[in-house]
Amino acid sequence: MDHYQVEKDIQHLEQIINHIAANDPLPLSYWRNRVRTVAAEAIVPAQRGRVNRLIEALETLEARSKALRAQGTDGAPGALQEPEGS
C-alpha cells in the first residue's frame, strides 16, 4: 500500500468511526480489523498517531457497547429500557 492510499484509508476511517454506533450494521470487530490493516501500513509518525487515536475511539465504542449490553439495551438512539415491574 502506498503512502497516498494509507492517507486516504485513515481519512475514511476517521470519518466513519466518528459516526458509527454500537448498533451499526457492521460489527465493531470489522472496523478494528480495518484499523489494524491500516496500522500495519502507517509509516509516518503522524499517521501512526492518527491510527492510535482511531484505536482509542474504537476501544471507547467497544466499552460503551459492552456497558449497553450489560444494561440490556441495544444502543439504539432513543432506546429506553422498560422500568422493572411494568
C-alpha positions, -999 to +999 in steps of 0.1 A: +000+000+000+014+034-009+016+065+012-014+081-005-036+051-001-028+048+036-037+085+039-070+080+022-078+050+043-070+068+075-092+098+064-120+074+056-118+056+089-117+089+108-149+099+092-167+066+097-156+059+133-169+092+144-203+083+131-208+046+139-227+034+169-228+003+189-258-009+168-241-003+135-248-029+108-211-038+106-197-051+139-170-031+157-147-061+151-149-053+113-137-017+120-110-029+144-096-052+116-097-023+091-078-001+115-052-029+122-047-033+084-040+004+080-019+005+112+004-021+097+010+002+067+012+035+085+049+045+081+049+082+090+047+092+127+017+115+121-001+085+105+007+063+135-006+089+159-039+092+139-042+054+138-037+053+176-065+078+181-087+056+159-078+026+181-087+046+212-120+057+197-129+021+189-120+010+224-143+036+237-171+024+214-165-012+224-166-003+261-198+016+256-213-013+236-204-037+264-219-014+290-252-011+270-254-049+266-249-053+304-278-028+309-299-048+285-302-020+258-291-023+222-275+012+219-301+024+195-307+062+198-337+068+219-339+032+231-352+032+266-351+003+290-385-007+303-388+000+340-390-031+361-425-041+371-442-025+341 
